[in-house]
Amino acid sequence: MNVQVILGLPLEIGMKFINKDIYDIKIIETFPLSKQKKSIQSLEKNPYILRIRETDNNSLELLVSYF
């Protein structure tokens, strides 16, 4: 599977396409600057996948952001 096809999807949906038996997944969260002072609870519950990086053959880093 080309992991780039999940780029831009909500994390919850994108994770359904990743075979967790093959990949170790590390999720890195980021928040919009305008919302950093607000509580996380007021942000969208499901972040979107902004960037995917293959760190080796069996590991992925997903950069996600809350909107």
C-alpha positions as CSV (number, residue, x, y, z in Angstrom):
1,M,0.0,0.0,0.0
2,N,1.2,3.5,-0.8
3,V,0.8,5.2,2.6
4,Q,0.6,8.7,0.9
5,V,-3.1,7.9,-0.1
6,I,-4.1,8.7,3.5
7,L,-2.7,12.2,3.4
8,G,-5.3,14.7,4.3
9,L,-7.7,12.2,5.9
10,P,-9.0,12.3,9.4
11,L,-6.7,10.3,11.6
12,E,-9.4,7.8,12.6
13,I,-10.2,7.0,8.9
14,G,-6.5,7.0,7.8
15,M,-5.6,4.5,10.6
16,K,-8.0,2.0,9.1
17,F,-5.9,1.8,5.9
18,I,-2.6,1.2,7.7
19,N,-1.7,-2.4,8.5
20,K,-0.7,-2.1,12.1
21,D,0.9,-5.6,12.0
22,I,3.5,-4.3,9.5
23,Y,4.0,-0.7,10.7
24,D,5.0,0.8,14.0
25,I,3.2,4.1,14.1
26,K,4.3,7.2,16.0
27,I,1.8,10.1,16.0
28,I,3.1,13.7,16.4
29,E,0.4,16.2,17.3
30,T,0.4,19.9,16.3
31,F,-2.1,22.6,17.0
32,P,-3.0,25.8,15.1
33,L,-1.3,28.8,16.6
34,S,-4.7,30.7,16.9
35,K,-6.1,27.9,19.1
36,Q,-3.1,27.2,21.3
37,K,-4.5,29.3,24.2
38,K,-7.9,27.5,24.0
39,S,-8.4,24.2,25.7
40,I,-7.9,21.1,23.6
41,Q,-11.4,20.0,24.4
42,S,-12.8,22.8,22.3
43,L,-10.9,21.7,19.2
44,E,-12.0,19.1,16.7
45,K,-11.9,15.7,18.3
46,N,-10.4,14.0,15.3
47,P,-7.1,15.5,13.9
48,Y,-6.2,15.4,10.2
49,I,-3.1,13.8,8.8
50,L,-0.8,16.5,7.4
51,R,2.5,14.6,6.8
52,I,3.6,11.0,6.6
53,R,7.3,10.1,7.0
54,E,8.7,6.6,6.7
55,T,11.5,6.4,9.2
56,D,12.5,2.9,8.1
57,N,10.8,-0.1,6.5
58,N,8.5,-0.8,9.4
59,S,7.9,2.6,11.0
60,L,5.8,5.6,10.1
61,E,5.5,9.0,11.7
62,L,2.2,10.8,11.2
63,L,2.1,14.5,11.8
64,V,-1.5,15.4,12.6
65,S,-3.2,18.7,13.4
66,Y,-6.4,19.6,15.2
67,F,-8.7,22.2,13.4
